[in-house]
Amino acid sequence: MLMAMGIALATAGCSGGQLPPCVQVRADVQEAKITPPSQQALIGIDGSGSMAGFLSGGGDGEDWKRLLRAIKLTAGEFKSTETYRIGGSKSTTMGAIDEAAEPCYFGGCAGVPSVASSLDTLWTLPQQTGPVPLRVMVSDLEVNQGDISALRGAIGADLRRGASIGILGLRLPFEGTVFDSNAKRIHDGKANRPLYLLATGSRGAVESFLAGVRQTLALSGFKGPIESSLLGGKTATLKAATAWGEPRASASSGLPIRISGTTYGPSGNADYQLVKLLPTAAGLVVSSSKGLVASSVAAGSAAPADLMTISPLALAGASREPSAEGVTVTELSVIGGELVARFTVAPGTPGGAFRGTVKAGSLPEQWWLTWNRGPAAAGKAKDQTDNLLLTLTSLSQAVVPAGSPPAAAFCVAFTT
């Protein structure tokens, strides 16, 4: 008798209904263009007043000077390098990158007017004939009024020719006035402000240049934090690897469940989390990593929950149209390269299946979230960047070819 029960349970776990594919492979995915490397580098340095505090940060702006030297040395690998002071919708040719270490560079001196940020100007500069050049913008990325449309539009011309986008972020000592993107003064004095190198060009040139600057800084004694990303780089879709209930003991997962008369087991539905919610459950949590348990979720950085959309999935034999009503994404958390999603399930919600999707190019890296100046930044505001999350996510979306697989697809079948 016991043996017969064991065989029945084993059979239930290995057979049963087949859930819909979690990720549909599209036939209309556009292949990303590949641009050949160029021997031309165009370097732009933001000349707006919001950058002036880097000259005196740490006493004498030594880290700012280290960065300029690192850029100069790395750019020496190109046959043709041109450097510009960018601001006020104008570009002014610089004799040498070292000029950005002079007290008058950020304006206020005779012949050097104060200017507002106009980061897109670097991408409107003429280039030599041939492949897309490497363009590198050195800036705090405090885009005026938070309007990044001009920047994205200007970069788009190079993207259509196959350019990639990379970003290197570092924190430098800063002493002076910190403004937000609306030119509102938010701090006077010392800070540890983010500074960025936004680069476009062939993928190889972008990766090599940013890696070269990073290595040179390390060799020169720079001790501050450095982060980097290749925007829209091809990565595998994050899928649901584990799930648990809220409260923790209010659900079971990884076992067969029965919905509308059909039993669904883990075998053959590897991309799904199968969850049995108990009456005490208020919802469930899904993670892309088996190693991320409830106790480690607090270590993550909160991302906007609206980045994930929920779609109901039709099940064979179901007596009603699929609906995601009653299931809501309430929280997303990024931990390293992993994602955790928190869902609430309203009382009385019938069992079913759904997919939580984050579009390609829309999943931020954790450092974008921690360096972004949000509405609740308070004391951290001086060391963060207005609209960084919006800027990098928007540019990342612009790089991704149409029809690319989603950044994340969390598929769940549950019963109550």
Contacts in CASP RR format, 6 or more apart in sequence:
PFRMAT RR
TARGET T0000
AUTHOR 0000-0000-0000
METHOD contacts of the structure
MODEL  1
MLMAMGIALATAGCSGGQLPPCVQVRADVQEAKITPPSQQALIGIDGSGS
MAGFLSGGGDGEDWKRLLRAIKLTAGEFKSTETYRIGGSKSTTMGAIDEA
AEPCYFGGCAGVPSVASSLDTLWTLPQQTGPVPLRVMVSDLEVNQGDISA
LRGAIGADLRRGASIGILGLRLPFEGTVFDSNAKRIHDGKANRPLYLLAT
GSRGAVESFLAGVRQTLALSGFKGPIESSLLGGKTATLKAATAWGEPRAS
ASSGLPIRISGTTYGPSGNADYQLVKLLPTAAGLVVSSSKGLVASSVAAG
SAAPADLMTISPLALAGASREPSAEGVTVTELSVIGGELVARFTVAPGTP
GGAFRGTVKAGSLPEQWWLTWNRGPAAAGKAKDQTDNLLLTLTSLSQAVV
PAGSPPAAAFCVAFTT
12 256 0 8 1.000
12 263 0 8 1.000
12 265 0 8 1.000
13 255 0 8 1.000
13 256 0 8 1.000
13 263 0 8 1.000
13 265 0 8 1.000
13 266 0 8 1.000
13 267 0 8 1.000
14 265 0 8 1.000
14 267 0 8 1.000
15 263 0 8 1.000
15 265 0 8 1.000
15 267 0 8 1.000
16 256 0 8 1.000
16 262 0 8 1.000
16 263 0 8 1.000
16 264 0 8 1.000
16 265 0 8 1.000
17 262 0 8 1.000
17 263 0 8 1.000
17 264 0 8 1.000
17 265 0 8 1.000
17 269 0 8 1.000
17 316 0 8 1.000
18 264 0 8 1.000
18 268 0 8 1.000
18 269 0 8 1.000
18 316 0 8 1.000
19 264 0 8 1.000
19 269 0 8 1.000
19 272 0 8 1.000
19 313 0 8 1.000
19 315 0 8 1.000
19 353 0 8 1.000
19 411 0 8 1.000
19 413 0 8 1.000
20 313 0 8 1.000
20 314 0 8 1.000
20 315 0 8 1.000
20 353 0 8 1.000
21 271 0 8 1.000
22 239 0 8 1.000
22 271 0 8 1.000
22 272 0 8 1.000
22 355 0 8 1.000
22 409 0 8 1.000
22 411 0 8 1.000
23 237 0 8 1.000
23 239 0 8 1.000
23 271 0 8 1.000
23 405 0 8 1.000
23 406 0 8 1.000
23 409 0 8 1.000
25 405 0 8 1.000
26 403 0 8 1.000
26 405 0 8 1.000
28 402 0 8 1.000
28 403 0 8 1.000
29 401 0 8 1.000
29 402 0 8 1.000
29 403 0 8 1.000
29 404 0 8 1.000
29 405 0 8 1.000
30 401 0 8 1.000
30 402 0 8 1.000
30 403 0 8 1.000
31 401 0 8 1.000
32 162 0 8 1.000
32 234 0 8 1.000
32 401 0 8 1.000
33 160 0 8 1.000
33 161 0 8 1.000
33 162 0 8 1.000
34 162 0 8 1.000
34 202 0 8 1.000
34 203 0 8 1.000
35 131 0 8 1.000
35 132 0 8 1.000
35 161 0 8 1.000
35 162 0 8 1.000
35 163 0 8 1.000
35 201 0 8 1.000
35 202 0 8 1.000
36 131 0 8 1.000
36 202 0 8 1.000
37 131 0 8 1.000
37 202 0 8 1.000
37 204 0 8 1.000
37 205 0 8 1.000
38 78 0 8 1.000
38 130 0 8 1.000
38 131 0 8 1.000
38 132 0 8 1.000
38 133 0 8 1.000
38 134 0 8 1.000
38 201 0 8 1.000
38 202 0 8 1.000
38 205 0 8 1.000
39 78 0 8 1.000
39 79 0 8 1.000
39 80 0 8 1.000
40 78 0 8 1.000
40 79 0 8 1.000
40 80 0 8 1.000
40 81 0 8 1.000
40 82 0 8 1.000
40 127 0 8 1.000
40 128 0 8 1.000
40 133 0 8 1.000
40 134 0 8 1.000
41 75 0 8 1.000
41 78 0 8 1.000
41 80 0 8 1.000
41 81 0 8 1.000
41 82 0 8 1.000
41 133 0 8 1.000
41 134 0 8 1.000
41 135 0 8 1.000
41 136 0 8 1.000
41 209 0 8 1.000
42 81 0 8 1.000
42 82 0 8 1.000
42 84 0 8 1.000
42 122 0 8 1.000
42 125 0 8 1.000
42 127 0 8 1.000
42 133 0 8 1.000
42 134 0 8 1.000
42 135 0 8 1.000
42 136 0 8 1.000
43 71 0 8 1.000
43 75 0 8 1.000
43 81 0 8 1.000
43 82 0 8 1.000
43 83 0 8 1.000
43 84 0 8 1.000
43 97 0 8 1.000
43 135 0 8 1.000
43 136 0 8 1.000
43 138 0 8 1.000
44 83 0 8 1.000
44 84 0 8 1.000
44 85 0 8 1.000
44 86 0 8 1.000
44 91 0 8 1.000
44 122 0 8 1.000
44 135 0 8 1.000
44 136 0 8 1.000
44 137 0 8 1.000
44 138 0 8 1.000
45 83 0 8 1.000
45 84 0 8 1.000
45 85 0 8 1.000
45 86 0 8 1.000
45 94 0 8 1.000
45 97 0 8 1.000
45 100 0 8 1.000
45 138 0 8 1.000
45 139 0 8 1.000
46 86 0 8 1.000
46 87 0 8 1.000
46 117 0 8 1.000
46 119 0 8 1.000
46 137 0 8 1.000
46 138 0 8 1.000
46 139 0 8 1.000
46 140 0 8 1.000
47 85 0 8 1.000
47 86 0 8 1.000
47 87 0 8 1.000
47 100 0 8 1.000
47 105 0 8 1.000
47 106 0 8 1.000
47 107 0 8 1.000
47 115 0 8 1.000
47 117 0 8 1.000
48 87 0 8 1.000
48 88 0 8 1.000
48 106 0 8 1.000
48 114 0 8 1.000
48 115 0 8 1.000
48 116 0 8 1.000
48 117 0 8 1.000
48 142 0 8 1.000
49 106 0 8 1.000
49 107 0 8 1.000
49 114 0 8 1.000
49 115 0 8 1.000
50 117 0 8 1.000
50 140 0 8 1.000
50 142 0 8 1.000
50 177 0 8 1.000
50 178 0 8 1.000
50 179 0 8 1.000
51 106 0 8 1.000
51 139 0 8 1.000
51 140 0 8 1.000
52 106 0 8 1.000
52 107 0 8 1.000
52 176 0 8 1.000
53 174 0 8 1.000
53 175 0 8 1.000
53 176 0 8 1.000
53 177 0 8 1.000
54 61 0 8 1.000
54 63 0 8 1.000
54 64 0 8 1.000
54 172 0 8 1.000
54 173 0 8 1.000
54 174 0 8 1.000
54 193 0 8 1.000
54 195 0 8 1.000
55 61 0 8 1.000
55 64 0 8 1.000
55 101 0 8 1.000
55 103 0 8 1.000
55 105 0 8 1.000
55 106 0 8 1.000
56 175 0 8 1.000
56 176 0 8 1.000
57 63 0 8 1.000
57 64 0 8 1.000
57 172 0 8 1.000
57 173 0 8 1.000
57 174 0 8 1.000
57 175 0 8 1.000
57 190 0 8 1.000
58 173 0 8 1.000
58 175 0 8 1.000
58 190 0 8 1.000
59 173 0 8 1.000
59 175 0 8 1.000
61 172 0 8 1.000
61 173 0 8 1.000
63 172 0 8 1.000
63 173 0 8 1.000
63 222 0 8 1.000
63 224 0 8 1.000
64 101 0 8 1.000
64 172 0 8 1.000
65 101 0 8 1.000
66 217 0 8 1.000
66 220 0 8 1.000
66 221 0 8 1.000
66 222 0 8 1.000
67 138 0 8 1.000
67 170 0 8 1.000
67 172 0 8 1.000
67 195 0 8 1.000
67 213 0 8 1.000
67 217 0 8 1.000
67 222 0 8 1.000
68 97 0 8 1.000
68 98 0 8 1.000
68 100 0 8 1.000
68 101 0 8 1.000
69 216 0 8 1.000
69 220 0 8 1.000
70 212 0 8 1.000
70 213 0 8 1.000
70 216 0 8 1.000
70 217 0 8 1.000
70 220 0 8 1.000
71 97 0 8 1.000
71 136 0 8 1.000
71 138 0 8 1.000
71 197 0 8 1.000
71 213 0 8 1.000
72 96 0 8 1.000
72 97 0 8 1.000
72 98 0 8 1.000
73 216 0 8 1.000
74 209 0 8 1.000
74 212 0 8 1.000
74 213 0 8 1.000
74 216 0 8 1.000
75 81 0 8 1.000
75 97 0 8 1.000
75 136 0 8 1.000
75 209 0 8 1.000
77 208 0 8 1.000
78 134 0 8 1.000
80 128 0 8 1.000
82 93 0 8 1.000
83 93 0 8 1.000
83 94 0 8 1.000
83 95 0 8 1.000
83 96 0 8 1.000
83 97 0 8 1.000
84 91 0 8 1.000
84 92 0 8 1.000
84 93 0 8 1.000
84 94 0 8 1.000
84 122 0 8 1.000
84 125 0 8 1.000
85 91 0 8 1.000
85 92 0 8 1.000
85 94 0 8 1.000
85 99 0 8 1.000
85 100 0 8 1.000
85 105 0 8 1.000
86 118 0 8 1.000
86 119 0 8 1.000
86 121 0 8 1.000
86 122 0 8 1.000
86 137 0 8 1.000
86 139 0 8 1.000
87 115 0 8 1.000
87 116 0 8 1.000
87 117 0 8 1.000
87 118 0 8 1.000
87 121 0 8 1.000
88 115 0 8 1.000
88 116 0 8 1.000
88 117 0 8 1.000
88 118 0 8 1.000
88 121 0 8 1.000
89 118 0 8 1.000
89 121 0 8 1.000
90 115 0 8 1.000
90 118 0 8 1.000
90 121 0 8 1.000
91 121 0 8 1.000
91 122 0 8 1.000
91 125 0 8 1.000
94 100 0 8 1.000
99 105 0 8 1.000
100 138 0 8 1.000
103 109 0 8 1.000
104 112 0 8 1.000
105 112 0 8 1.000
106 114 0 8 1.000
107 113 0 8 1.000
107 114 0 8 1.000
107 115 0 8 1.000
108 114 0 8 1.000
116 144 0 8 1.000
117 139 0 8 1.000
117 142 0 8 1.000
117 143 0 8 1.000
117 144 0 8 1.000
118 144 0 8 1.000
118 150 0 8 1.000
119 137 0 8 1.000
119 139 0 8 1.000
119 141 0 8 1.000
119 143 0 8 1.000
119 151 0 8 1.000
119 198 0 8 1.000
120 150 0 8 1.000
120 151 0 8 1.000
120 153 0 8 1.000
120 154 0 8 1.000
120 155 0 8 1.000
121 154 0 8 1.000
122 135 0 8 1.000
122 137 0 8 1.000
122 154 0 8 1.000
123 135 0 8 1.000
123 151 0 8 1.000
123 153 0 8 1.000
123 154 0 8 1.000
123 155 0 8 1.000
123 156 0 8 1.000
123 157 0 8 1.000
123 158 0 8 1.000
123 200 0 8 1.000
124 154 0 8 1.000
125 135 0 8 1.000
127 133 0 8 1.000
131 202 0 8 1.000
132 158 0 8 1.000
132 161 0 8 1.000
132 162 0 8 1.000
132 163 0 8 1.000
132 200 0 8 1.000
132 201 0 8 1.000
132 202 0 8 1.000
133 201 0 8 1.000
134 199 0 8 1.000
134 200 0 8 1.000
134 201 0 8 1.000
134 202 0 8 1.000
134 205 0 8 1.000
134 206 0 8 1.000
134 209 0 8 1.000
135 158 0 8 1.000
135 199 0 8 1.000
135 200 0 8 1.000
135 201 0 8 1.000
136 197 0 8 1.000
136 198 0 8 1.000
136 199 0 8 1.000
136 209 0 8 1.000
137 196 0 8 1.000
137 197 0 8 1.000
137 198 0 8 1.000
137 199 0 8 1.000
138 195 0 8 1.000
138 196 0 8 1.000
138 197 0 8 1.000
139 195 0 8 1.000
139 196 0 8 1.000
139 198 0 8 1.000
140 193 0 8 1.000
140 194 0 8 1.000
140 195 0 8 1.000
140 196 0 8 1.000
140 385 0 8 1.000
141 194 0 8 1.000
141 196 0 8 1.000
141 198 0 8 1.000
141 385 0 8 1.000
141 388 0 8 1.000
141 391 0 8 1.000
142 179 0 8 1.000
142 180 0 8 1.000
142 181 0 8 1.000
142 385 0 8 1.000
142 386 0 8 1.000
143 151 0 8 1.000
143 181 0 8 1.000
143 386 0 8 1.000
143 387 0 8 1.000
143 391 0 8 1.000
144 181 0 8 1.000
144 183 0 8 1.000
145 181 0 8 1.000
145 182 0 8 1.000
146 181 0 8 1.000
146 182 0 8 1.000
146 386 0 8 1.000
146 387 0 8 1.000
146 390 0 8 1.000
148 387 0 8 1.000
148 390 0 8 1.000
148 391 0 8 1.000
148 394 0 8 1.000
151 391 0 8 1.000
151 395 0 8 1.000
152 394 0 8 1.000
152 395 0 8 1.000
152 398 0 8 1.000
155 163 0 8 1.000
155 165 0 8 1.000
155 200 0 8 1.000
155 395 0 8 1.000
155 398 0 8 1.000
156 398 0 8 1.000
158 200 0 8 1.000
158 201 0 8 1.000
159 165 0 8 1.000
159 200 0 8 1.000
159 398 0 8 1.000
159 399 0 8 1.000
162 201 0 8 1.000
162 202 0 8 1.000
163 200 0 8 1.000
163 201 0 8 1.000
163 202 0 8 1.000
164 200 0 8 1.000
164 201 0 8 1.000
164 202 0 8 1.000
164 203 0 8 1.000
164 204 0 8 1.000
164 206 0 8 1.000
164 230 0 8 1.000
164 231 0 8 1.000
164 233 0 8 1.000
164 399 0 8 1.000
165 198 0 8 1.000
165 199 0 8 1.000
165 200 0 8 1.000
165 206 0 8 1.000
165 230 0 8 1.000
165 231 0 8 1.000
165 232 0 8 1.000
165 395 0 8 1.000
165 396 0 8 1.000
165 398 0 8 1.000
165 399 0 8 1.000
166 198 0 8 1.000
166 199 0 8 1.000
166 200 0 8 1.000
166 206 0 8 1.000
166 207 0 8 1.000
166 210 0 8 1.000
166 228 0 8 1.000
166 229 0 8 1.000
166 230 0 8 1.000
166 231 0 8 1.000
167 196 0 8 1.000
167 197 0 8 1.000
167 198 0 8 1.000
167 199 0 8 1.000
167 210 0 8 1.000
167 228 0 8 1.000
167 229 0 8 1.000
167 231 0 8 1.000
167 392 0 8 1.000
168 196 0 8 1.000
168 197 0 8 1.000
168 199 0 8 1.000
168 210 0 8 1.000
168 213 0 8 1.000
168 214 0 8 1.000
168 226 0 8 1.000
168 227 0 8 1.000
168 228 0 8 1.000
169 194 0 8 1.000
169 195 0 8 1.000
169 196 0 8 1.000
169 197 0 8 1.000
169 226 0 8 1.000
169 227 0 8 1.000
169 228 0 8 1.000
169 371 0 8 1.000
170 194 0 8 1.000
170 195 0 8 1.000
170 196 0 8 1.000
170 217 0 8 1.000
170 222 0 8 1.000
170 224 0 8 1.000
170 225 0 8 1.000
170 226 0 8 1.000
170 227 0 8 1.000
171 192 0 8 1.000
171 193 0 8 1.000
171 194 0 8 1.000
171 195 0 8 1.000
171 224 0 8 1.000
171 225 0 8 1.000
171 383 0 8 1.000
172 192 0 8 1.000
172 193 0 8 1.000
172 195 0 8 1.000
172 224 0 8 1.000
173 190 0 8 1.000
173 191 0 8 1.000
173 192 0 8 1.000
174 190 0 8 1.000
174 191 0 8 1.000
174 192 0 8 1.000
174 193 0 8 1.000
175 189 0 8 1.000
175 190 0 8 1.000
175 191 0 8 1.000
176 188 0 8 1.000
176 189 0 8 1.000
176 190 0 8 1.000
176 191 0 8 1.000
177 185 0 8 1.000
177 187 0 8 1.000
177 188 0 8 1.000
177 189 0 8 1.000
178 185 0 8 1.000
178 186 0 8 1.000
178 187 0 8 1.000
178 188 0 8 1.000
178 189 0 8 1.000
178 191 0 8 1.000
178 193 0 8 1.000
178 381 0 8 1.000
178 382 0 8 1.000
179 185 0 8 1.000
179 186 0 8 1.000
180 186 0 8 1.000
180 373 0 8 1.000
180 381 0 8 1.000
180 386 0 8 1.000
181 386 0 8 1.000
181 387 0 8 1.000
186 381 0 8 1.000
186 382 0 8 1.000
187 381 0 8 1.000
187 382 0 8 1.000
191 382 0 8 1.000
191 383 0 8 1.000
192 383 0 8 1.000
193 382 0 8 1.000
193 383 0 8 1.000
194 371 0 8 1.000
194 383 0 8 1.000
194 384 0 8 1.000
194 385 0 8 1.000
194 388 0 8 1.000
196 385 0 8 1.000
197 210 0 8 1.000
197 213 0 8 1.000
199 206 0 8 1.000
199 209 0 8 1.000
199 210 0 8 1.000
200 206 0 8 1.000
203 230 0 8 1.000
206 230 0 8 1.000
207 230 0 8 1.000
210 228 0 8 1.000
211 228 0 8 1.000
214 226 0 8 1.000
214 228 0 8 1.000
217 226 0 8 1.000
218 226 0 8 1.000
227 365 0 8 1.000
227 367 0 8 1.000
227 371 0 8 1.000
229 365 0 8 1.000
229 367 0 8 1.000
229 368 0 8 1.000
229 392 0 8 1.000
231 361 0 8 1.000
231 392 0 8 1.000
231 395 0 8 1.000
231 396 0 8 1.000
231 399 0 8 1.000
232 360 0 8 1.000
232 361 0 8 1.000
232 396 0 8 1.000
232 399 0 8 1.000
232 400 0 8 1.000
233 399 0 8 1.000
233 400 0 8 1.000
234 404 0 8 1.000
235 407 0 8 1.000
237 405 0 8 1.000
237 406 0 8 1.000
237 407 0 8 1.000
237 408 0 8 1.000
237 409 0 8 1.000
238 288 0 8 1.000
238 338 0 8 1.000
238 339 0 8 1.000
238 358 0 8 1.000
238 363 0 8 1.000
238 407 0 8 1.000
238 408 0 8 1.000
238 409 0 8 1.000
238 410 0 8 1.000
239 271 0 8 1.000
239 288 0 8 1.000
239 408 0 8 1.000
239 409 0 8 1.000
239 410 0 8 1.000
239 411 0 8 1.000
240 271 0 8 1.000
240 272 0 8 1.000
240 273 0 8 1.000
240 286 0 8 1.000
240 287 0 8 1.000
240 288 0 8 1.000
240 410 0 8 1.000
240 411 0 8 1.000
240 412 0 8 1.000
241 287 0 8 1.000
241 288 0 8 1.000
241 289 0 8 1.000
241 290 0 8 1.000
241 291 0 8 1.000
242 253 0 8 1.000
242 273 0 8 1.000
242 286 0 8 1.000
242 287 0 8 1.000
242 289 0 8 1.000
242 290 0 8 1.000
242 291 0 8 1.000
242 292 0 8 1.000
242 293 0 8 1.000
243 251 0 8 1.000
243 253 0 8 1.000
243 273 0 8 1.000
243 275 0 8 1.000
243 284 0 8 1.000
243 285 0 8 1.000
243 286 0 8 1.000
243 287 0 8 1.000
243 412 0 8 1.000
244 251 0 8 1.000
244 253 0 8 1.000
244 284 0 8 1.000
244 285 0 8 1.000
244 293 0 8 1.000
244 294 0 8 1.000
245 251 0 8 1.000
245 253 0 8 1.000
245 275 0 8 1.000
245 277 0 8 1.000
245 281 0 8 1.000
245 283 0 8 1.000
245 284 0 8 1.000
245 285 0 8 1.000
246 281 0 8 1.000
246 282 0 8 1.000
246 283 0 8 1.000
246 284 0 8 1.000
246 285 0 8 1.000
246 342 0 8 1.000
247 280 0 8 1.000
247 281 0 8 1.000
247 282 0 8 1.000
248 294 0 8 1.000
250 277 0 8 1.000
250 278 0 8 1.000
250 280 0 8 1.000
250 281 0 8 1.000
250 282 0 8 1.000
250 283 0 8 1.000
251 275 0 8 1.000
251 276 0 8 1.000
251 277 0 8 1.000
251 278 0 8 1.000
251 281 0 8 1.000
251 283 0 8 1.000
251 284 0 8 1.000
252 275 0 8 1.000
252 276 0 8 1.000
252 278 0 8 1.000
253 273 0 8 1.000
253 274 0 8 1.000
253 275 0 8 1.000
253 276 0 8 1.000
254 266 0 8 1.000
254 273 0 8 1.000
254 274 0 8 1.000
254 275 0 8 1.000
255 265 0 8 1.000
255 266 0 8 1.000
255 274 0 8 1.000
255 276 0 8 1.000
256 263 0 8 1.000
256 264 0 8 1.000
256 265 0 8 1.000
256 266 0 8 1.000
256 274 0 8 1.000
257 263 0 8 1.000
257 264 0 8 1.000
257 265 0 8 1.000
257 274 0 8 1.000
257 275 0 8 1.000
257 276 0 8 1.000
257 413 0 8 1.000
257 414 0 8 1.000
257 415 0 8 1.000
258 264 0 8 1.000
258 415 0 8 1.000
259 315 0 8 1.000
259 318 0 8 1.000
259 351 0 8 1.000
259 352 0 8 1.000
259 353 0 8 1.000
259 413 0 8 1.000
259 415 0 8 1.000
260 315 0 8 1.000
260 317 0 8 1.000
260 318 0 8 1.000
260 319 0 8 1.000
260 352 0 8 1.000
261 317 0 8 1.000
262 315 0 8 1.000
262 316 0 8 1.000
262 317 0 8 1.000
264 272 0 8 1.000
264 274 0 8 1.000
264 413 0 8 1.000
265 274 0 8 1.000
266 272 0 8 1.000
266 274 0 8 1.000
269 413 0 8 1.000
271 409 0 8 1.000
271 411 0 8 1.000
272 353 0 8 1.000
272 411 0 8 1.000
272 412 0 8 1.000
272 413 0 8 1.000
273 286 0 8 1.000
273 410 0 8 1.000
273 411 0 8 1.000
273 412 0 8 1.000
273 413 0 8 1.000
274 413 0 8 1.000
274 414 0 8 1.000
275 284 0 8 1.000
275 412 0 8 1.000
275 413 0 8 1.000
275 414 0 8 1.000
275 415 0 8 1.000
276 414 0 8 1.000
276 415 0 8 1.000
277 283 0 8 1.000
277 284 0 8 1.000
277 345 0 8 1.000
277 414 0 8 1.000
277 415 0 8 1.000
277 416 0 8 1.000
279 416 0 8 1.000
281 345 0 8 1.000
281 416 0 8 1.000
282 344 0 8 1.000
282 345 0 8 1.000
283 342 0 8 1.000
283 343 0 8 1.000
283 344 0 8 1.000
283 345 0 8 1.000
284 342 0 8 1.000
284 343 0 8 1.000
284 345 0 8 1.000
284 412 0 8 1.000
284 414 0 8 1.000
285 294 0 8 1.000
285 297 0 8 1.000
285 340 0 8 1.000
285 341 0 8 1.000
285 342 0 8 1.000
285 343 0 8 1.000
286 340 0 8 1.000
286 341 0 8 1.000
286 343 0 8 1.000
286 410 0 8 1.000
286 412 0 8 1.000
287 297 0 8 1.000
287 338 0 8 1.000
287 339 0 8 1.000
287 340 0 8 1.000
287 341 0 8 1.000
288 338 0 8 1.000
288 339 0 8 1.000
288 340 0 8 1.000
288 408 0 8 1.000
288 410 0 8 1.000
289 335 0 8 1.000
289 338 0 8 1.000
292 335 0 8 1.000
292 338 0 8 1.000
292 340 0 8 1.000
296 335 0 8 1.000
297 333 0 8 1.000
297 335 0 8 1.000
297 340 0 8 1.000
299 335 0 8 1.000
300 333 0 8 1.000
300 334 0 8 1.000
300 335 0 8 1.000
300 336 0 8 1.000
300 340 0 8 1.000
300 366 0 8 1.000
301 333 0 8 1.000
301 334 0 8 1.000
301 335 0 8 1.000
301 366 0 8 1.000
301 369 0 8 1.000
301 370 0 8 1.000
302 331 0 8 1.000
302 332 0 8 1.000
302 333 0 8 1.000
302 369 0 8 1.000
303 332 0 8 1.000
303 333 0 8 1.000
303 334 0 8 1.000
303 363 0 8 1.000
303 364 0 8 1.000
303 369 0 8 1.000
304 332 0 8 1.000
305 329 0 8 1.000
305 330 0 8 1.000
305 331 0 8 1.000
305 332 0 8 1.000
306 329 0 8 1.000
307 332 0 8 1.000
307 358 0 8 1.000
307 359 0 8 1.000
307 362 0 8 1.000
307 363 0 8 1.000
307 364 0 8 1.000
308 329 0 8 1.000
308 332 0 8 1.000
308 341 0 8 1.000
308 356 0 8 1.000
308 357 0 8 1.000
308 358 0 8 1.000
308 408 0 8 1.000
308 410 0 8 1.000
309 356 0 8 1.000
309 357 0 8 1.000
310 324 0 8 1.000
310 327 0 8 1.000
310 328 0 8 1.000
310 329 0 8 1.000
310 354 0 8 1.000
310 355 0 8 1.000
310 356 0 8 1.000
310 357 0 8 1.000
311 324 0 8 1.000
311 354 0 8 1.000
311 355 0 8 1.000
311 356 0 8 1.000
311 357 0 8 1.000
312 322 0 8 1.000
312 323 0 8 1.000
312 324 0 8 1.000
312 352 0 8 1.000
312 353 0 8 1.000
312 354 0 8 1.000
313 322 0 8 1.000
313 352 0 8 1.000
313 353 0 8 1.000
313 354 0 8 1.000
313 355 0 8 1.000
313 411 0 8 1.000
314 321 0 8 1.000
314 322 0 8 1.000
315 322 0 8 1.000
315 352 0 8 1.000
315 353 0 8 1.000
315 413 0 8 1.000
318 352 0 8 1.000
320 350 0 8 1.000
322 352 0 8 1.000
322 353 0 8 1.000
324 354 0 8 1.000
325 349 0 8 1.000
326 344 0 8 1.000
326 345 0 8 1.000
326 346 0 8 1.000
326 349 0 8 1.000
327 343 0 8 1.000
327 344 0 8 1.000
327 345 0 8 1.000
327 346 0 8 1.000
327 349 0 8 1.000
327 354 0 8 1.000
328 343 0 8 1.000
328 344 0 8 1.000
328 346 0 8 1.000
329 341 0 8 1.000
329 342 0 8 1.000
329 343 0 8 1.000
329 356 0 8 1.000
330 342 0 8 1.000
330 343 0 8 1.000
330 344 0 8 1.000
331 341 0 8 1.000
331 342 0 8 1.000
332 339 0 8 1.000
332 340 0 8 1.000
332 341 0 8 1.000
332 342 0 8 1.000
332 358 0 8 1.000
333 339 0 8 1.000
333 340 0 8 1.000
333 341 0 8 1.000
333 342 0 8 1.000
334 340 0 8 1.000
334 363 0 8 1.000
334 364 0 8 1.000
334 365 0 8 1.000
334 366 0 8 1.000
334 369 0 8 1.000
335 366 0 8 1.000
336 365 0 8 1.000
336 366 0 8 1.000
337 365 0 8 1.000
337 366 0 8 1.000
339 358 0 8 1.000
339 363 0 8 1.000
339 408 0 8 1.000
339 410 0 8 1.000
341 356 0 8 1.000
341 410 0 8 1.000
343 412 0 8 1.000
345 414 0 8 1.000
345 416 0 8 1.000
348 416 0 8 1.000
349 416 0 8 1.000
350 416 0 8 1.000
351 414 0 8 1.000
351 415 0 8 1.000
351 416 0 8 1.000
352 413 0 8 1.000
352 414 0 8 1.000
352 415 0 8 1.000
353 411 0 8 1.000
353 412 0 8 1.000
353 413 0 8 1.000
353 414 0 8 1.000
354 411 0 8 1.000
354 412 0 8 1.000
355 409 0 8 1.000
355 410 0 8 1.000
355 411 0 8 1.000
355 412 0 8 1.000
356 408 0 8 1.000
356 409 0 8 1.000
356 410 0 8 1.000
356 411 0 8 1.000
356 412 0 8 1.000
357 406 0 8 1.000
357 408 0 8 1.000
357 409 0 8 1.000
357 410 0 8 1.000
358 406 0 8 1.000
358 407 0 8 1.000
358 408 0 8 1.000
358 409 0 8 1.000
359 397 0 8 1.000
359 406 0 8 1.000
359 407 0 8 1.000
360 397 0 8 1.000
360 400 0 8 1.000
360 403 0 8 1.000
360 404 0 8 1.000
360 405 0 8 1.000
360 406 0 8 1.000
360 407 0 8 1.000
361 393 0 8 1.000
361 396 0 8 1.000
361 397 0 8 1.000
361 399 0 8 1.000
361 400 0 8 1.000
361 404 0 8 1.000
361 407 0 8 1.000
362 393 0 8 1.000
362 396 0 8 1.000
362 397 0 8 1.000
362 407 0 8 1.000
363 407 0 8 1.000
363 408 0 8 1.000
364 389 0 8 1.000
364 392 0 8 1.000
364 393 0 8 1.000
368 388 0 8 1.000
368 389 0 8 1.000
368 392 0 8 1.000
368 393 0 8 1.000
369 389 0 8 1.000
371 384 0 8 1.000
371 385 0 8 1.000
371 388 0 8 1.000
372 384 0 8 1.000
372 385 0 8 1.000
372 387 0 8 1.000
372 388 0 8 1.000
372 389 0 8 1.000
373 380 0 8 1.000
373 381 0 8 1.000
373 384 0 8 1.000
373 385 0 8 1.000
373 386 0 8 1.000
373 387 0 8 1.000
373 388 0 8 1.000
374 381 0 8 1.000
374 384 0 8 1.000
377 384 0 8 1.000
END
